[in-house]
């Protein structure tokens, strides 16, 4: 017997995240499947735009390993397109989803 629990993830916005120029870094280790609709955040590095933003954010608004990027600027529904947008941008708005842990 297997019990399956489906929960709607908590979502939050990260506005005006700026990596500090073309040579800057977002500071996240990410992964995705070509046909996925989300980007998985494996871990947040100690340096980069996300770590800097996390230092100024409350615990519930910090981006963490295990979160999912579900939108980058106006791009949603395609992890590949979101990744292309991230790579080419200096500043982004992110929509982040966090699975509920039970």
N, C-alpha and C positions, 0 to 999 in steps of 0.2 A: 504494500500500500504506500502511496506517495501523496503527501499533502503539498499543494501548490498555493502560495499566497501571492496575489498580484496587488501591488501598491502603486499609487500614483507618486512619482518622485517630487520632491520639493524643488522648485525652480527659483532662480534669482538672476538678476541682471548685473553685469559688470560693465559700467559705462566709461567711455573715454579712456580705455586702457592704452597706454602709450609706451612703446618699447624704446623710445629715445633715439630714433633715427634708423637709417637703413642698416647700420652695423649693430644695432641693438638686438636683444633677445627677448622672446616671450618667457623663457625660463621654465618650460614645461616639457616633459617627456610624454608624447602622445602616441596613440595608435588607432587605427580604424581599418575596416574592411572596405574595399572599393565600392560596394553597393550598400554600405551602411548609411543610416541617416544621422548618426552621431559620431563624435570624436571622443574616445576614451582618454582621460588624463591618467597616465600611469603614475606620475609623481610630479611634484612641483620642486624645481631646483632651488638651491639657496640664493641664487642670483638671477636677475632678470625682472621683467615688468610685473609678472604675477606675484613673485615674492615681495617686491617693493609694495605693491598694492595690498597684499595680505597683512603686512606690518601695520598698515593704517586702518584695516577693516576689523570689525567685530568678528568673533569666532564663527557665527552662523553665516557670515558673508565671505569668509575666506574660501578661496578655491583650493581643493585638496585632491590628492591622489584618490581615484575611485569615482570622481565626478565625471560628468559627460558634458561636452560642449554640444548644444543643440541648435545654436545659431551664432553666426558671425556677421555683424552688420545686418544687412537685409537678406542674407543667404541662410536658408533652412532646408532641411530635407535631404541634403547630399553632403556626406562627410568629405568626399573628394573636393567638391566646390568650396566648402568651408575651409579646407586645408589650403587650397589655392589662394583664397582670400586672405587667410592668416599670413601666408608666406609673402604676399605682395604688399601688405599694409604696414604702416608705421603706427597707426592708431585704430583701435577697433572697439565695438560694443559687442559683448558676449552675452549669450543666454546660456546659463549653466543649470544642469539638472543633477540632483543628488538623490540617489536611491535611499529609501528609508531602510535603516538597519534595524532588525528585530532580534 
